[in-house]
């Protein structure tokens, strides 16, 4: 039998070599009646990604490029 965890096949019958399923592993660190939500939710819907640029940042960039292009146009 091929081992899923690449352990020595002679040790498969050893009771210390018990590997939990993913559900068991991730549920082991959560109490039965938790109050707070998980800080790193596993699966489920994700929040919409917020773009890091604001209108203020866009305005500063437009102002900078306007000054740059006006300088090039007026002082060639």
mmCIF file of the N, C-alpha and C atoms, coordinates in Angstrom:
data_MODEL
# 
_entry.id   MODEL 
# 
loop_
_atom_site.group_PDB 
_atom_site.id 
_atom_site.type_symbol 
_atom_site.label_atom_id 
_atom_site.label_alt_id 
_atom_site.label_comp_id 
_atom_site.label_asym_id 
_atom_site.label_entity_id 
_atom_site.label_seq_id 
_atom_site.pdbx_PDB_ins_code 
_atom_site.Cartn_x 
_atom_site.Cartn_y 
_atom_site.Cartn_z 
_atom_site.occupancy 
_atom_site.B_iso_or_equiv 
_atom_site.pdbx_formal_charge 
_atom_site.auth_seq_id 
_atom_site.auth_comp_id 
_atom_site.auth_asym_id 
_atom_site.auth_atom_id 
_atom_site.pdbx_PDB_model_num 
ATOM 1   N N  . UNK A 1 1  ? 0.853   -1.186 0.000   1.00 0.00 ? 1  UNK A N  1 
ATOM 2   C CA . UNK A 1 1  ? 0.000   0.000  0.000   1.00 0.00 ? 1  UNK A CA 1 
ATOM 3   C C  . UNK A 1 1  ? 0.895   1.244  0.000   1.00 0.00 ? 1  UNK A C  1 
ATOM 4   N N  . UNK A 1 2  ? 0.615   2.175  -0.852  1.00 0.00 ? 2  UNK A N  1 
ATOM 5   C CA . UNK A 1 2  ? 1.386   3.414  -0.919  1.00 0.00 ? 2  UNK A CA 1 
ATOM 6   C C  . UNK A 1 2  ? 0.927   4.358  0.188   1.00 0.00 ? 2  UNK A C  1 
ATOM 7   N N  . UNK A 1 3  ? 1.867   4.927  0.868   1.00 0.00 ? 3  UNK A N  1 
ATOM 8   C CA . UNK A 1 3  ? 1.557   5.844  1.950   1.00 0.00 ? 3  UNK A CA 1 
ATOM 9   C C  . UNK A 1 3  ? 1.301   7.241  1.403   1.00 0.00 ? 3  UNK A C  1 
ATOM 10  N N  . UNK A 1 4  ? 0.311   7.919  1.931   1.00 0.00 ? 4  UNK A N  1 
ATOM 11  C CA . UNK A 1 4  ? 0.000   9.276  1.499   1.00 0.00 ? 4  UNK A CA 1 
ATOM 12  C C  . UNK A 1 4  ? 1.008   10.282 2.025   1.00 0.00 ? 4  UNK A C  1 
ATOM 13  N N  . UNK A 1 5  ? 1.717   9.915  3.107   1.00 0.00 ? 5  UNK A N  1 
ATOM 14  C CA . UNK A 1 5  ? 2.606   10.864 3.762   1.00 0.00 ? 5  UNK A CA 1 
ATOM 15  C C  . UNK A 1 5  ? 4.074   10.477 3.649   1.00 0.00 ? 5  UNK A C  1 
ATOM 16  N N  . UNK A 1 6  ? 4.384   9.562  2.784   1.00 0.00 ? 6  UNK A N  1 
ATOM 17  C CA . UNK A 1 6  ? 5.758   9.128  2.516   1.00 0.00 ? 6  UNK A CA 1 
ATOM 18  C C  . UNK A 1 6  ? 6.487   8.684  3.779   1.00 0.00 ? 6  UNK A C  1 
ATOM 19  N N  . UNK A 1 7  ? 5.825   7.855  4.576   1.00 0.00 ? 7  UNK A N  1 
ATOM 20  C CA . UNK A 1 7  ? 6.491   7.302  5.744   1.00 0.00 ? 7  UNK A CA 1 
ATOM 21  C C  . UNK A 1 7  ? 6.925   5.875  5.414   1.00 0.00 ? 7  UNK A C  1 
ATOM 22  N N  . UNK A 1 8  ? 7.765   5.332  6.230   1.00 0.00 ? 8  UNK A N  1 
ATOM 23  C CA . UNK A 1 8  ? 8.264   3.979  6.041   1.00 0.00 ? 8  UNK A CA 1 
ATOM 24  C C  . UNK A 1 8  ? 7.084   3.005  6.083   1.00 0.00 ? 8  UNK A C  1 
ATOM 25  N N  . UNK A 1 9  ? 6.925   2.166  5.064   1.00 0.00 ? 9  UNK A N  1 
ATOM 26  C CA . UNK A 1 9  ? 5.780   1.248  5.052   1.00 0.00 ? 9  UNK A CA 1 
ATOM 27  C C  . UNK A 1 9  ? 5.772   0.283  6.233   1.00 0.00 ? 9  UNK A C  1 
ATOM 28  N N  . UNK A 1 10 ? 6.925   0.029  6.834   1.00 0.00 ? 10 UNK A N  1 
ATOM 29  C CA . UNK A 1 10 ? 6.965   -0.856 8.003   1.00 0.00 ? 10 UNK A CA 1 
ATOM 30  C C  . UNK A 1 10 ? 6.312   -0.206 9.220   1.00 0.00 ? 10 UNK A C  1 
ATOM 31  N N  . UNK A 1 11 ? 6.143   1.136  9.186   1.00 0.00 ? 11 UNK A N  1 
ATOM 32  C CA . UNK A 1 11 ? 5.574   1.845  10.330  1.00 0.00 ? 11 UNK A CA 1 
ATOM 33  C C  . UNK A 1 11 ? 4.088   2.126  10.172  1.00 0.00 ? 11 UNK A C  1 
ATOM 34  N N  . UNK A 1 12 ? 3.468   1.613  9.099   1.00 0.00 ? 12 UNK A N  1 
ATOM 35  C CA . UNK A 1 12 ? 2.051   1.907  8.881   1.00 0.00 ? 12 UNK A CA 1 
ATOM 36  C C  . UNK A 1 12 ? 1.152   1.335  9.967   1.00 0.00 ? 12 UNK A C  1 
ATOM 37  N N  . UNK A 1 13 ? 1.554   0.239  10.570  1.00 0.00 ? 13 UNK A N  1 
ATOM 38  C CA . UNK A 1 13 ? 0.716   -0.361 11.618  1.00 0.00 ? 13 UNK A CA 1 
ATOM 39  C C  . UNK A 1 13 ? 0.949   0.267  12.982  1.00 0.00 ? 13 UNK A C  1 
ATOM 40  N N  . UNK A 1 14 ? 1.886   1.178  13.090  1.00 0.00 ? 14 UNK A N  1 
ATOM 41  C CA . UNK A 1 14 ? 2.168   1.841  14.356  1.00 0.00 ? 14 UNK A CA 1 
ATOM 42  C C  . UNK A 1 14 ? 1.056   2.844  14.669  1.00 0.00 ? 14 UNK A C  1 
ATOM 43  N N  . UNK A 1 15 ? 0.408   2.763  15.842  1.00 0.00 ? 15 UNK A N  1 
ATOM 44  C CA . UNK A 1 15 ? -0.698  3.680  16.155  1.00 0.00 ? 15 UNK A CA 1 
ATOM 45  C C  . UNK A 1 15 ? -0.263  5.133  16.316  1.00 0.00 ? 15 UNK A C  1 
ATOM 46  N N  . UNK A 1 16 ? 1.027   5.371  16.491  1.00 0.00 ? 16 UNK A N  1 
ATOM 47  C CA . UNK A 1 16 ? 1.486   6.760  16.603  1.00 0.00 ? 16 UNK A CA 1 
ATOM 48  C C  . UNK A 1 16 ? 1.475   7.474  15.262  1.00 0.00 ? 16 UNK A C  1 
ATOM 49  N N  . UNK A 1 17 ? 1.423   6.731  14.170  1.00 0.00 ? 17 UNK A N  1 
ATOM 50  C CA . UNK A 1 17 ? 1.437   7.306  12.835  1.00 0.00 ? 17 UNK A CA 1 
ATOM 51  C C  . UNK A 1 17 ? 0.014   7.477  12.293  1.00 0.00 ? 17 UNK A C  1 
ATOM 52  N N  . UNK A 1 18 ? -0.790  8.217  12.995  1.00 0.00 ? 18 UNK A N  1 
ATOM 53  C CA . UNK A 1 18 ? -2.154  8.491  12.571  1.00 0.00 ? 18 UNK A CA 1 
ATOM 54  C C  . UNK A 1 18 ? -2.213  9.937  12.095  1.00 0.00 ? 18 UNK A C  1 
ATOM 55  N N  . UNK A 1 19 ? -2.593  10.109 10.853  1.00 0.00 ? 19 UNK A N  1 
ATOM 56  C CA . UNK A 1 19 ? -2.654  11.450 10.283  1.00 0.00 ? 19 UNK A CA 1 
ATOM 57  C C  . UNK A 1 19 ? -4.109  11.869 10.144  1.00 0.00 ? 19 UNK A C  1 
ATOM 58  N N  . UNK A 1 20 ? -4.477  13.004 10.757  1.00 0.00 ? 20 UNK A N  1 
ATOM 59  C CA . UNK A 1 20 ? -5.880  13.432 10.672  1.00 0.00 ? 20 UNK A CA 1 
ATOM 60  C C  . UNK A 1 20 ? -6.227  13.948 9.270   1.00 0.00 ? 20 UNK A C  1 
ATOM 61  N N  . UNK A 1 21 ? -7.516  13.937 8.981   1.00 0.00 ? 21 UNK A N  1 
ATOM 62  C CA . UNK A 1 21 ? -7.974  14.522 7.721   1.00 0.00 ? 21 UNK A CA 1 
ATOM 63  C C  . UNK A 1 21 ? -7.841  16.037 7.816   1.00 0.00 ? 21 UNK A C  1 
ATOM 64  N N  . UNK A 1 22 ? -7.992  16.722 6.692   1.00 0.00 ? 22 UNK A N  1 
ATOM 65  C CA . UNK A 1 22 ? -7.901  18.183 6.703   1.00 0.00 ? 22 UNK A CA 1 
ATOM 66  C C  . UNK A 1 22 ? -8.949  18.798 7.626   1.00 0.00 ? 22 UNK A C  1 
ATOM 67  N N  . UNK A 1 23 ? -10.164 18.280 7.582   1.00 0.00 ? 23 UNK A N  1 
ATOM 68  C CA . UNK A 1 23 ? -11.227 18.820 8.434   1.00 0.00 ? 23 UNK A CA 1 
ATOM 69  C C  . UNK A 1 23 ? -10.891 18.640 9.911   1.00 0.00 ? 23 UNK A C  1 
ATOM 70  N N  . UNK A 1 24 ? -10.372 17.471 10.274  1.00 0.00 ? 24 UNK A N  1 
ATOM 71  C CA . UNK A 1 24 ? -9.990  17.228 11.663  1.00 0.00 ? 24 UNK A CA 1 
ATOM 72  C C  . UNK A 1 24 ? -8.827  18.123 12.079  1.00 0.00 ? 24 UNK A C  1 
ATOM 73  N N  . UNK A 1 25 ? -7.861  18.275 11.183  1.00 0.00 ? 25 UNK A N  1 
ATOM 74  C CA . UNK A 1 25 ? -6.686  19.083 11.506  1.00 0.00 ? 25 UNK A CA 1 
ATOM 75  C C  . UNK A 1 25 ? -7.067  20.541 11.749  1.00 0.00 ? 25 UNK A C  1 
ATOM 76  N N  . UNK A 1 26 ? -7.869  21.129 10.850  1.00 0.00 ? 26 UNK A N  1 
ATOM 77  C CA . UNK A 1 26 ? -8.210  22.540 10.983  1.00 0.00 ? 26 UNK A CA 1 
ATOM 78  C C  . UNK A 1 26 ? -9.238  22.795 12.082  1.00 0.00 ? 26 UNK A C  1 
ATOM 79  N N  . UNK A 1 27 ? -10.005 21.799 12.451  1.00 0.00 ? 27 UNK A N  1 
ATOM 80  C CA . UNK A 1 27 ? -10.976 21.971 13.526  1.00 0.00 ? 27 UNK A CA 1 
ATOM 81  C C  . UNK A 1 27 ? -10.341 21.770 14.900  1.00 0.00 ? 27 UNK A C  1 
ATOM 82  N N  . UNK A 1 28 ? -9.136  21.230 14.947  1.00 0.00 ? 28 UNK A N  1 
ATOM 83  C CA . UNK A 1 28 ? -8.545  20.903 16.241  1.00 0.00 ? 28 UNK A CA 1 
ATOM 84  C C  . UNK A 1 28 ? -8.159  22.138 17.051  1.00 0.00 ? 28 UNK A C  1 
ATOM 85  N N  . UNK A 1 29 ? -7.899  23.267 16.401  1.00 0.00 ? 29 UNK A N  1 
ATOM 86  C CA . UNK A 1 29 ? -7.492  24.456 17.148  1.00 0.00 ? 29 UNK A CA 1 
ATOM 87  C C  . UNK A 1 29 ? -8.657  25.391 17.445  1.00 0.00 ? 29 UNK A C  1 
ATOM 88  N N  . UNK A 1 30 ? -9.876  24.988 17.148  1.00 0.00 ? 30 UNK A N  1 
ATOM 89  C CA . UNK A 1 30 ? -11.053 25.821 17.417  1.00 0.00 ? 30 UNK A CA 1 
ATOM 90  C C  . UNK A 1 30 ? -11.851 25.205 18.560  1.00 0.00 ? 30 UNK A C  1 
ATOM 91  N N  . UNK A 1 31 ? -12.251 26.006 19.540  1.00 0.00 ? 31 UNK A N  1 
ATOM 92  C CA . UNK A 1 31 ? -13.105 25.462 20.592  1.00 0.00 ? 31 UNK A CA 1 
ATOM 93  C C  . UNK A 1 31 ? -14.489 25.101 20.033  1.00 0.00 ? 31 UNK A C  1 
ATOM 94  N N  . UNK A 1 32 ? -15.211 24.279 20.787  1.00 0.00 ? 32 UNK A N  1 
ATOM 95  C CA . UNK A 1 32 ? -16.521 23.806 20.314  1.00 0.00 ? 32 UNK A CA 1 
ATOM 96  C C  . UNK A 1 32 ? -17.519 24.948 20.152  1.00 0.00 ? 32 UNK A C  1 
ATOM 97  N N  . UNK A 1 33 ? -17.547 25.884 21.092  1.00 0.00 ? 33 UNK A N  1 
ATOM 98  C CA . UNK A 1 33 ? -18.511 26.998 21.046  1.00 0.00 ? 33 UNK A CA 1 
ATOM 99  C C  . UNK A 1 33 ? -17.727 28.305 21.002  1.00 0.00 ? 33 UNK A C  1 
ATOM 100 N N  . UNK A 1 34 ? -17.124 28.586 19.874  1.00 0.00 ? 34 UNK A N  1 
ATOM 101 C CA . UNK A 1 34 ? -16.316 29.786 19.755  1.00 0.00 ? 34 UNK A CA 1 
ATOM 102 C C  . UNK A 1 34 ? -17.201 31.016 19.588  1.00 0.00 ? 34 UNK A C  1 
ATOM 103 N N  . UNK A 1 35 ? -16.712 32.157 20.072  1.00 0.00 ? 35 UNK A N  1 
ATOM 104 C CA . UNK A 1 35 ? -17.458 33.408 20.015  1.00 0.00 ? 35 UNK A CA 1 
ATOM 105 C C  . UNK A 1 35 ? -16.969 34.267 18.851  1.00 0.00 ? 35 UNK A C  1 
ATOM 106 N N  . UNK A 1 36 ? -15.668 34.339 18.681  1.00 0.00 ? 36 UNK A N  1 
ATOM 107 C CA . UNK A 1 36 ? -15.100 35.169 17.622  1.00 0.00 ? 36 UNK A CA 1 
ATOM 108 C C  . UNK A 1 36 ? -15.007 34.392 16.320  1.00 0.00 ? 36 UNK A C  1 
ATOM 109 N N  . UNK A 1 37 ? -15.201 35.077 15.193  1.00 0.00 ? 37 UNK A N  1 
ATOM 110 C CA . UNK A 1 37 ? -15.021 34.387 13.911  1.00 0.00 ? 37 UNK A CA 1 
ATOM 111 C C  . UNK A 1 37 ? -13.542 34.112 13.666  1.00 0.00 ? 37 UNK A C  1 
ATOM 112 N N  . UNK A 1 38 ? -13.269 33.232 12.736  1.00 0.00 ? 38 UNK A N  1 
ATOM 113 C CA . UNK A 1 38 ? -11.883 32.931 12.413  1.00 0.00 ? 38 UNK A CA 1 
ATOM 114 C C  . UNK A 1 38 ? -11.218 34.148 11.803  1.00 0.00 ? 38 UNK A C  1 
ATOM 115 N N  . UNK A 1 39 ? -9.960  34.379 12.167  1.00 0.00 ? 39 UNK A N  1 
ATOM 116 C CA . UNK A 1 39 ? -9.245  35.504 11.581  1.00 0.00 ? 39 UNK A CA 1 
ATOM 117 C C  . UNK A 1 39 ? -8.734  35.159 10.185  1.00 0.00 ? 39 UNK A C  1 
ATOM 118 N N  . UNK A 1 40 ? -8.601  33.892 9.881   1.00 0.00 ? 40 UNK A N  1 
ATOM 119 C CA . UNK A 1 40 ? -8.199  33.436 8.553   1.00 0.00 ? 40 UNK A CA 1 
ATOM 120 C C  . UNK A 1 40 ? -9.205  32.397 8.083   1.00 0.00 ? 40 UNK A C  1 
ATOM 121 N N  . UNK A 1 41 ? -10.367 32.832 7.597   1.00 0.00 ? 41 UNK A N  1 
ATOM 122 C CA . UNK A 1 41 ? -11.385 31.848 7.215   1.00 0.00 ? 41 UNK A CA 1 
ATOM 123 C C  . UNK A 1 41 ? -10.885 30.925 6.112   1.00 0.00 ? 41 UNK A C  1 
ATOM 124 N N  . UNK A 1 42 ? -11.255 29.693 6.229   1.00 0.00 ? 42 UNK A N  1 
ATOM 125 C CA . UNK A 1 42 ? -10.835 28.686 5.255   1.00 0.00 ? 42 UNK A CA 1 
ATOM 126 C C  . UNK A 1 42 ? -12.004 28.401 4.335   1.00 0.00 ? 42 UNK A C  1 
ATOM 127 N N  . UNK A 1 43 ? -11.900 28.838 3.082   1.00 0.00 ? 43 UNK A N  1 
ATOM 128 C CA . UNK A 1 43 ? -12.972 28.622 2.123   1.00 0.00 ? 43 UNK A CA 1 
ATOM 129 C C  . UNK A 1 43 ? -14.086 29.639 2.319   1.00 0.00 ? 43 UNK A C  1 
ATOM 130 N N  . UNK A 1 44 ? -15.155 29.460 1.624   1.00 0.00 ? 44 UNK A N  1 
ATOM 131 C CA . UNK A 1 44 ? -16.290 30.368 1.736   1.00 0.00 ? 44 UNK A CA 1 
ATOM 132 C C  . UNK A 1 44 ? -16.092 31.613 0.898   1.00 0.00 ? 44 UNK A C  1 
ATOM 133 N N  . UNK A 1 45 ? -17.072 32.491 0.916   1.00 0.00 ? 45 UNK A N  1 
ATOM 134 C CA . UNK A 1 45 ? -16.967 33.702 0.085   1.00 0.00 ? 45 UNK A CA 1 
ATOM 135 C C  . UNK A 1 45 ? -15.912 34.652 0.626   1.00 0.00 ? 45 UNK A C  1 
ATOM 136 N N  . UNK A 1 46 ? -15.230 35.317 -0.274  1.00 0.00 ? 46 UNK A N  1 
ATOM 137 C CA . UNK A 1 46 ? -14.219 36.283 0.141   1.00 0.00 ? 46 UNK A CA 1 
ATOM 138 C C  . UNK A 1 46 ? -14.755 37.692 -0.011  1.00 0.00 ? 46 UNK A C  1 
ATOM 139 N N  . UNK A 1 47 ? -14.118 38.609 0.688   1.00 0.00 ? 47 UNK A N  1 
ATOM 140 C CA . UNK A 1 47 ? -14.524 40.010 0.585   1.00 0.00 ? 47 UNK A CA 1 
ATOM 141 C C  . UNK A 1 47 ? -14.004 40.586 -0.727  1.00 0.00 ? 47 UNK A C  1 
ATOM 142 N N  . UNK A 1 48 ? -14.660 41.612 -1.203  1.00 0.00 ? 48 UNK A N  1 
ATOM 143 C CA . UNK A 1 48 ? -14.253 42.261 -2.434  1.00 0.00 ? 48 UNK A CA 1 
ATOM 144 C C  . UNK A 1 48 ? -12.897 42.934 -2.211  1.00 0.00 ? 48 UNK A C  1 
ATOM 145 N N  . UNK A 1 49 ? -11.996 42.765 -3.165  1.00 0.00 ? 49 UNK A N  1 
ATOM 146 C CA . UNK A 1 49 ? -10.674 43.352 -3.043  1.00 0.00 ? 49 UNK A CA 1 
ATOM 147 C C  . UNK A 1 49 ? -10.771 44.848 -3.288  1.00 0.00 ? 49 UNK A C  1 
ATOM 148 N N  . UNK A 1 50 ? -10.245 45.617 -2.353  1.00 0.00 ? 50 UNK A N  1 
ATOM 149 C CA . UNK A 1 50 ? -10.308 47.070 -2.457  1.00 0.00 ? 50 UNK A CA 1 
ATOM 150 C C  . UNK A 1 50 ? -9.049  47.577 -3.145  1.00 0.00 ? 50 UNK A C  1 
ATOM 151 N N  . UNK A 1 51 ? -9.235  48.415 -4.140  1.00 0.00 ? 51 UNK A N  1 
ATOM 152 C CA . UNK A 1 51 ? -8.098  48.954 -4.868  1.00 0.00 ? 51 UNK A CA 1 
ATOM 153 C C  . UNK A 1 51 ? -7.365  49.959 -3.981  1.00 0.00 ? 51 UNK A C  1 
ATOM 154 N N  . UNK A 1 52 ? -6.037  49.950 -3.969  1.00 0.00 ? 52 UNK A N  1 
ATOM 155 C CA . UNK A 1 52 ? -5.295  50.813 -3.052  1.00 0.00 ? 52 UNK A CA 1 
ATOM 156 C C  . UNK A 1 52 ? -5.292  52.290 -3.433  1.00 0.00 ? 52 UNK A C  1 
ATOM 157 N N  . UNK A 1 53 ? -5.672  52.630 -4.657  1.00 0.00 ? 53 UNK A N  1 
ATOM 158 C CA . UNK A 1 53 ? -5.632  54.030 -5.071  1.00 0.00 ? 53 UNK A CA 1 
ATOM 159 C C  . UNK A 1 53 ? -6.925  54.735 -4.684  1.00 0.00 ? 53 UNK A C  1 
ATOM 160 N N  . UNK A 1 54 ? -6.795  55.940 -4.176  1.00 0.00 ? 54 UNK A N  1 
ATOM 161 C CA . UNK A 1 54 ? -7.958  56.764 -3.869  1.00 0.00 ? 54 UNK A CA 1 
ATOM 162 C C  . UNK A 1 54 ? -8.035  57.889 -4.891  1.00 0.00 ? 54 UNK A C  1 
ATOM 163 N N  . UNK A 1 55 ? -9.134  58.640 -4.838  1.00 0.00 ? 55 UNK A N  1 
ATOM 164 C CA . UNK A 1 55 ? -9.276  59.772 -5.767  1.00 0.00 ? 55 UNK A CA 1 
ATOM 165 C C  . UNK A 1 55 ? -8.225  60.836 -5.492  1.00 0.00 ? 55 UNK A C  1 
ATOM 166 N N  . UNK A 1 56 ? -7.806  60.983 -4.265  1.00 0.00 ? 56 UNK A N  1 
ATOM 167 C CA . UNK A 1 56 ? -6.747  61.942 -3.938  1.00 0.00 ? 56 UNK A CA 1 
ATOM 168 C C  . UNK A 1 56 ? -5.427  61.571 -4.599  1.00 0.00 ? 56 UNK A C  1 
ATOM 169 N N  . UNK A 1 57 ? -5.098  60.281 -4.575  1.00 0.00 ? 57 UNK A N  1 
ATOM 170 C CA . UNK A 1 57 ? -3.872  59.823 -5.207  1.00 0.00 ? 57 UNK A CA 1 
ATOM 171 C C  . UNK A 1 57 ? -3.935  60.033 -6.719  1.00 0.00 ? 57 UNK A C  1 
ATOM 172 N N  . UNK A 1 58 ? -5.082  59.725 -7.304  1.00 0.00 ? 58 UNK A N  1 
ATOM 173 C CA . UNK A 1 58 ? -5.251  59.936 -8.744  1.00 0.00 ? 58 UNK A CA 1 
ATOM 174 C C  . UNK A 1 58 ? -5.112  61.419 -9.064  1.00 0.00 ? 58 UNK A C  1 
ATOM 175 N N  . UNK A 1 59 ? -5.684  62.291 -8.230  1.00 0.00 ? 59 UNK A N  1 
ATOM 176 C CA . UNK A 1 59 ? -5.575  63.733 -8.455  1.00 0.00 ? 59 UNK A CA 1 
ATOM 177 C C  . UNK A 1 59 ? -4.136  64.223 -8.386  1.00 0.00 ? 59 UNK A C  1 
ATOM 178 N N  . UNK A 1 60 ? -3.373  63.736 -7.440  1.00 0.00 ? 60 UNK A N  1 
ATOM 179 C CA . UNK A 1 60 ? -1.969  64.137 -7.322  1.00 0.00 ? 60 UNK A CA 1 
ATOM 180 C C  . UNK A 1 60 ? -1.187  63.678 -8.547  1.00 0.00 ? 60 UNK A C  1 
ATOM 181 N N  . UNK A 1 61 ? -1.449  62.470 -9.018  1.00 0.00 ? 61 UNK A N  1 
ATOM 182 C CA . UNK A 1 61 ? -0.754  61.972 -10.213 1.00 0.00 ? 61 UNK A CA 1 
ATOM 183 C C  . UNK A 1 61 ? -1.111  62.798 -11.446 1.00 0.00 ? 61 UNK A C  1 
ATOM 184 N N  . UNK A 1 62 ? -2.383  63.149 -11.607 1.00 0.00 ? 62 UNK A N  1 
ATOM 185 C CA . UNK A 1 62 ? -2.804  63.971 -12.746 1.00 0.00 ? 62 UNK A CA 1 
ATOM 186 C C  . UNK A 1 62 ? -2.144  65.343 -12.660 1.00 0.00 ? 62 UNK A C  1 
ATOM 187 N N  . UNK A 1 63 ? -2.124  65.934 -11.480 1.00 0.00 ? 63 UNK A N  1 
ATOM 188 C CA . UNK A 1 63 ? -1.494  67.240 -11.290 1.00 0.00 ? 63 UNK A CA 1 
ATOM 189 C C  . UNK A 1 63 ? -0.003  67.169 -11.647 1.00 0.00 ? 63 UNK A C  1 
ATOM 190 N N  . UNK A 1 64 ? 0.670   66.138 -11.203 1.00 0.00 ? 64 UNK A N  1 
ATOM 191 C CA . UNK A 1 64 ? 2.098   65.971 -11.486 1.00 0.00 ? 64 UNK A CA 1 
ATOM 192 C C  . UNK A 1 64 ? 2.346   65.886 -12.988 1.00 0.00 ? 64 UNK A C  1 
ATOM 193 N N  . UNK A 1 65 ? 1.562   65.053 -13.680 1.00 0.00 ? 65 UNK A N  1 
ATOM 194 C CA . UNK A 1 65 ? 1.764   64.921 -15.115 1.00 0.00 ? 65 UNK A CA 1 
ATOM 195 C C  . UNK A 1 65 ? 1.378   66.186 -15.877 1.00 0.00 ? 65 UNK A C  1 
ATOM 196 N N  . UNK A 1 66 ? 0.388   66.925 -15.391 1.00 0.00 ? 66 UNK A N  1 
ATOM 197 C CA . UNK A 1 66 ? 0.050   68.198 -16.035 1.00 0.00 ? 66 UNK A CA 1 
ATOM 198 C C  . UNK A 1 66 ? 1.215   69.181 -15.914 1.00 0.00 ? 66 UNK A C  1 
ATOM 199 N N  . UNK A 1 67 ? 1.812   69.278 -14.735 1.00 0.00 ? 67 UNK A N  1 
ATOM 200 C CA . UNK A 1 67 ? 2.967   70.163 -14.546 1.00 0.00 ? 67 UNK A CA 1 
ATOM 201 C C  . UNK A 1 67 ? 4.131   69.722 -15.439 1.00 0.00 ? 67 UNK A C  1 
ATOM 202 N N  . UNK A 1 68 ? 4.359   68.415 -15.508 1.00 0.00 ? 68 UNK A N  1 
ATOM 203 C CA . UNK A 1 68 ? 5.439   67.879 -16.338 1.00 0.00 ? 68 UNK A CA 1 
ATOM 204 C C  . UNK A 1 68 ? 5.207   68.209 -17.803 1.00 0.00 ? 68 UNK A C  1 
ATOM 205 N N  . UNK A 1 69 ? 4.017   67.943 -18.315 1.00 0.00 ? 69 UNK A N  1 
ATOM 206 C CA . UNK A 1 69 ? 3.743   68.214 -19.726 1.00 0.00 ? 69 UNK A CA 1 
ATOM 207 C C  . UNK A 1 69 ? 3.713   69.702 -20.040 1.00 0.00 ? 69 UNK A C  1 
ATOM 208 N N  . UNK A 1 70 ? 3.241   70.530 -19.101 1.00 0.00 ? 70 UNK A N  1 
ATOM 209 C CA . UNK A 1 70 ? 3.254   71.983 -19.327 1.00 0.00 ? 70 UNK A CA 1 
ATOM 210 C C  . UNK A 1 70 ? 4.699   72.480 -19.362 1.00 0.00 ? 70 UNK A C  1 
ATOM 211 N N  . UNK A 1 71 ? 5.561   71.932 -18.511 1.00 0.00 ? 71 UNK A N  1 
ATOM 212 C CA . UNK A 1 71 ? 6.954   72.321 -18.529 1.00 0.00 ? 71 UNK A CA 1 
ATOM 213 C C  . UNK A 1 71 ? 7.625   71.939 -19.818 1.00 0.00 ? 71 UNK A C  1 
ATOM 214 N N  . UNK A 1 72 ? 7.308   70.768 -20.343 1.00 0.00 ? 72 UNK A N  1 
ATOM 215 C CA . UNK A 1 72 ? 7.885   70.342 -21.622 1.00 0.00 ? 72 UNK A CA 1 
ATOM 216 C C  . UNK A 1 72 ? 7.343   71.220 -22.758 1.00 0.00 ? 72 UNK A C  1 
ATOM 217 N N  . UNK A 1 73 ? 6.060   71.538 -22.703 1.00 0.00 ? 73 UNK A N  1 
ATOM 218 C CA . UNK A 1 73 ? 5.464   72.327 -23.786 1.00 0.00 ? 73 UNK A CA 1 
ATOM 219 C C  . UNK A 1 73 ? 5.939   73.779 -23.760 1.00 0.00 ? 73 UNK A C  1 
ATOM 220 N N  . UNK A 1 74 ? 6.100   74.364 -22.589 1.00 0.00 ? 74 UNK A N  1 
ATOM 221 C CA . UNK A 1 74 ? 6.459   75.768 -22.497 1.00 0.00 ? 74 UNK A CA 1 
ATOM 222 C C  . UNK A 1 74 ? 7.963   75.999 -22.600 1.00 0.00 ? 74 UNK A C  1 
ATOM 223 N N  . UNK A 1 75 ? 8.756   75.038 -22.175 1.00 0.00 ? 75 UNK A N  1 
ATOM 224 C CA . UNK A 1 75 ? 10.211  75.199 -22.206 1.00 0.00 ? 75 UNK A CA 1 
ATOM 225 C C  . UNK A 1 75 ? 10.847  74.031 -22.955 1.00 0.00 ? 75 UNK A C  1 
ATOM 226 N N  . UNK A 1 76 ? 10.725  74.039 -24.292 1.00 0.00 ? 76 UNK A N  1 
ATOM 227 C CA . UNK A 1 76 ? 11.225  72.906 -25.067 1.00 0.00 ? 76 UNK A CA 1 
ATOM 228 C C  . UNK A 1 76 ? 12.713  72.847 -25.138 1.00 0.00 ? 76 UNK A C  1 
# 
